[in-house]
Amino acid sequence: MLKLFKPFISEESKVNVLRVLNTDFIAEGEEVKLFEQELEAKLGKKNILTVNSGTAALELAYELAGIEEDDEVITPILTCTATNLPLLHRKAKIVFADIDYDLNINIEDVKKKITDRTRAIVFVNFGGNSRGLAELVELCSARGIKLIEDAAQAIGSDYWGKADFTAV
């Protein structure tokens, strides 16, 4: 078994989770509102909406991007199944792109796989790494392709909060 990352959960986080579990609200309660407000302040964005999982976030992103049956969506070959399961449910055509040395999507391979039917490209911040994202923003903008950023692993990374664009 190859261990890529070691999760870190602070003692403060553990205490806070137990505190929330001992309340009457474990979803859509005051803690969620406070968390969204803190994210808005940290990122300098308004109207942030959090959901219960990365899968739900991707499903929402694919809906907002208008991904429909037979649309092509380029995703990295190495990613969590949650990246692609919502695409399968939509009957979209998944086009896998190779990855680079740092496990992020290979931009040159993405360029080769774009067709007239490409509706979106999914960028996964693997381990919080954003290498290649800025180039994909330019590429997608120039070609009118939706860019969906799966930043589930980016929160708390050096990259987090530094983006000056909106993906989707």
N, C-alpha and C positions, 0 to 999 in steps of 0.2 A: 504494500500500500504506500503510495506516494503522498506525503502530507505537504500541501502547498502553503497553508496558512494556519496560524494558531489564533483562534478567536480570543479577544480580550473583553471581559465583562467586569467593569469596576464594581467595587463593593457598594458604592453609592447607587449604581444602577440596580443591583440586586435588592437593596433596601427599598428603592422606589417601586420596583415591580411588586414586591410583597405588599407595600402600602396600597397600591392600586388594587391588587387582588383582594384586599380586605375591605373594599368599598362596594357600593351598589352599582358602580359604573365601570365596566372594563372595556367599553367601546363607546365612542361618541360622548364621553363625559368631559368634565372640566380639564382633566389632564391632556386630552387630545387637543382641546382648544388652546391650551397654554403651549403645547408642543408646536402647533401650527403657527402661533404668534411668534415663538422663538425662531422658527425656521424663516418666517417672513423677515424678521429683523436681521438675522444672520446673512440671508441671501439678498436682502434688499429688494424683495419681490412682494407683490400683493396677492391676496386671494389664494394662498397655498391650501391645497386639499390633500390630506393624507388618507390612505386606505389601509386595509388590514394586512396586505401582503404585497410583495413584488409582483406576484402573478396577477393580482387584481389591478395593480398599477399598469402593467403591460396591457392587460385586456382593455382598460380604459384608454390608454394611449392608442392602441390599434383602432378602437372605435372612433376616437377623435380624428385620427388620420384617415378615416374612411376606407380602411382595408376591407376588401370584399373578396368573394370567391374568385379564384383564378388570378388575383393580383400577385405579382412576384414581390417577395420581400427578401432582401439579402441579410443573412444573419451569420455570425461567426460559427464555425464548426465546433468550437469549444465554448460551451455555455451551459447554464442550468436548463433543464427541460422546460422550466417556466417561461423561457424566452419564446419557445416555439409551440407549446401546447395551445395557447390562445389562437395562434395562426392556423393550426390544424383545425380547430373548431370552426374557424371562419372559412375553411377550405381554400386558404391562400396557398400559393406555391412557394415553398421555402427554398431559397437558393443559398447553399452554404458557401461561405468564403473561408479561405485558409486563414490561419493565425500567424503572427510573427513570433520572434524570440521571446517577447515579453507577454505572450498569450493574448494580446489584443488583436483585433481583426487586421488583416493585411490589406492595406489601402489599394495597392496595385492590383491584387486579386479582385477586390470589389469593383474597381474600374473596368476590368475585363468582363465582369458578369452583369453589368448594367445593360438592360434592353429597353425597348419601348414599353414593355409591360411592368417594369420595375416601379412600384408605388412607394416603397420605403426601404430604408436601410436601418438596421438595428446596430447600435454601438453599445457594447458592454464594457464598462469600466472595470476590467478584470483586476481584482485586488485593489481597486481604487485608482488604478492607472488610467490617465486620460490621453496617453500618447496616441496620436492619430485623429483625435476628435476634431480639432480645429480644421484639419484638412478635409474631413468629411462634411463639416458645416459648409465650407466653401463649395465643395463638389455638389452637394445636395441643393444648395441655394442656386447654383448656376444651372442645374438640370431640372429644377422644379420637382425634386424628389423629397418626400418627407423623411426626416431624420428622427429616429426614436432612440433616445438615450436610456439605456438600462443602467442607472447609477446606483443600484441597490448596494453595491460594494464601495461606493465613493463617499458616502456620508462619513465624515470624520477623517477622511484622507487629506493629504496635502492639496489635492485638487478641489475639494469640497468648498463651495461658495465662491469660487473664483471665475466661474463661467460668466461671460458677458453676452450670452445669446440664449435663446429659448429653443430647445429641441422639441419638435412635434409641430 
